[in-house]
Amino acid sequence: MRKILLGLLILLFIFTPTANSTSHLDGRIIILDPGHGGSDPGSTSCQGLTEADANLEIALLLKTKLEQSGADVRMTRETDETLSNKDRYDFANNNNGEILVSVHLNGSTNPDTNGTQGLYGKKNKDQKFTQVLHQRLASELGVPDLGITNFASGVLLKSNMPATIQETVFISNSDECAKLTNGTGVRQQEIADSLYNGISDWFSQPPPSDGDSGGGPPPGKGKPQK
């Protein structure tokens, strides 16, 4: 019996994450912005699920995972409500967010089109952050890599912190729609997990040097296809 207990304790030690593995997220103020909502449903190409609702589902899963790692997560909306871009960037700025992640799904008239794309506003403020998150989605979601591109959205341009819109997958894609509406929530969780991994990557980087304004978390702080 003692040998069995000792074996269980060893396994528990091996497979239990240490505090240091998530310490870089502890206390970080992260703004999540589920795109669209209310009178603006976003893409309606997927029968039974609007983009706005899917964005919220993913953001809520991401919020839970970030909070489990000690992050202070604040969401622009947690229900199906209408928000302007000003509502969104004012919320982020007033809450002293360290980063802003706007969660979206893309849409196309072609049901075969799929891919993941990151959008940034200001090059020095947003581009590197967008690339870090996008790399995770492009490598983990099993869809074509559409790269990152500049997009003049007020949510990005008028937020004070590194900000990105992640067009995670195409909700209009037949396969994606089927996965997102099958009742399991597995695809929503996969997208949330990849966004989490990208955020974790961002905060695990060393602070930028004095001459590098291109990215990295600030020191001392604990849509073209639519």
N, C-alpha and C positions, 0 to 999 in steps of 0.2 A: 504493500500500500504506500509506504514512504517513497519507494522508487517511482511509483506512478505519479504521486504528488510532485516529486522533484522534477519529473519529466514535463508535467503540465506547467510548472513555474518557468522552466527553461523555454518552453514554446511561447508562453505569454510574454516573456522578456524579448524574445526574438521578433515577434510579430506585432508588438505594441509600439506605435510611433513614439519617439521621444519628444519632449517639449521643444527641443532645439529644431526639430524638423519643420515646425510651423511657426517658430518665433518671429520670423520676418513678416508675418501677417498680423501678429498680435497688436491690437490697438490701432491698426491702420483704418483711417476713415475712407471708406469706399462707397462711391455713389453708383447705384445701379439704376439705369433708365430703361424700363421696358418700352420699346417704341410703340407709337400710335396709341389707340385707346379711345373709348367713348364714341363720339361721332366720327372718328377716323379709324376704321377697322384695319387699315393697311391692305395687304393683298387678301383677296377673297377667293383665290383660285383653288383652294383646298376645301372641298365640300365638308361642312360640319365643323370647321375650325378656322377662324380668322387669324391673320397674322398677329393682330393685337393680343388675342388671347394666348397664342402660342408664345409670344414674347414674354408675357407675364408668367406663364408656367415655367419657362426656362429661368427667368430672373429670380423667381421665388426659390427654385431648387439651388441656384447659385448662391443666393443669400444664406440659405441654411448651411451650405458647405463652408462658406467663408466665415460665418459666425462660429462654426465648430472649431475653426482654427484661430479664433480670438479676434477676428476683424470686427470693426464697428461699421455695419452696413446700413446705409440709408437709401431708401428707394423713392424715386420721383412719384411713383404710383404703386399701390398694392391692390387696386381694384380697377374695374373697367371705367376709367374716367378720361375726359378730354383735357389735354394739356397742350399749351402752346410751347414753341421752342423757348420762349422767354421764361415760362414757368419752369422749364427743365434746367436751364443754365442758372437762373436765379437760385433755384433750390440747391444746386451743386455748390455755387459760390457762397451762399449764406450758411451752408453746413460745413464749410471749410474742407471740402473733399480733397483728398490727395490724388485721386484718379476718378475719372468718370467713364463708365462703360455703358454705352447705349446698345441694348440687345435688339437685334432685328433679324428677320428672315427675308430673303429676296423673293422676287416674283418675275415671271416671264409668261408670255403667251404660248411659249413652247413647253409642253409638259415633260420633255426630255432634258431640258436645260437644268444643270445643277452646278454647284461650285460654292466656294467660300471666299469672301472678299472683305478686306478691311478698309475703312475710310478714315482719313485724317483731315484736320482743318489747317492748323498752322504747322509748318515744317519743323521748326525748332521745338515747339511745345508737344506736338502730337505724333510726329511721324515714327519715331523710334518706338514709342509705346504701342502704337498700332501694329507695327511689325512684330514685336515680341508676342502679342496676343495672337496675331494672325498665324504665326509660325506653328503654334500649337493646333489650331483648328485645321490648318492645311495638312498637317501630318497625322492627325488623329481621327478625323471625321470620315475619311474614305471618299471624299468628293474632289473634283478638280480644284486646283489652286488658281484662283483668279487674281491673286496678288493684292497689293494695296494701291490706293489712288487718292488724290486730293479731292475733297468734296466740301463745298462752301455752305455748310450748315451752321446756323447760329448756335446750335447746341455745342458744336465743336469750337467755333471761332470765339464765342463770348464766355466760355468757361475758363476759369483761371488756372485750372490744373490740367495735366496731360489727359486728353480725352480721345475717345474713339467710338465710331459706329462699327459694329461687327455684323455684317450681313452673313450670318452663319451658314445657312444652306438655303436652297430654294424651296419654299413651301409649296410652290406651284408644280414642283417636280412630282410625278406620279408616285414614285417609290417613297419619297420623303413624306408626302401627304399620307400615304398608307401607314408609314411608321409612326407618324405624329398622332394619328387618330385611332390606333389599334387598342387603345385603352390601357396599355402597360406603362406608358411614360418613359420607356427605355430610351427612346431617341432624345427626348427632352433632357434626360439625365446625362446622356453622352455629350450633348452640346454644352450643358452646364459644367460638366467635368472638364472639358477642354478650355472653356473660358476661365475656370478656376486655375487650371494649370498655367495658363498664360499670365494671369494676375500674380500667381505665386512666383513665376519666373521673373517678372518685373521687379518685385520687391526683394528678391534674393540677389539682385545685382548690386555691385558696389555703387556708392553715390558717384555722380559725374564729377569729372575734374573741373577746375575753374574755367578751362577753355572749351568745355564740352557742354553746350546747351541743348544737345540733341536728345537727351533721355536719361533714364535711370531714375530711381526714386529720389526725392529731395532729401538732403542730409538732415539728420536730427529729427526725423518724423517717424515716431513709433506707431448720293446713292444712284448712282448712275444707271443701274439696270432697272430701277423701279418705274 
